[in-house]
Amino acid sequence: MKPKLLTAVEAANLKGVSREAIYGAIREGRLPHRKVLGRIAVLEADVLAWTPTPYAGRRKGSRLSEETKAKISASQKRRWQQRKVDPST
């Protein structure tokens, strides 16, 4: 029986995760992959054996790095400043 290759989108649909989660697992070496005609492909058996790690996100109350702060849009910064000034919101 020939092994079935899946695209990142097909693998994401099979596991019920985002396409970015598949690419992240590939980038971190947790999900083996192959390149077929310049595109990433994963074996169906590897996807079924892979267990996605839950997204932990940023801990509540933890400080943002200066690099992250620089990426935040100006409108978001204005909203933060308004919240600091106006405690009712």
Beta strands, then each sheet from edge to edge (+ up, - down):
strand 1: 5-6
strand 2: 34-36
strand 3: 39-43
sheet 1: 1+ 3- 2+
end
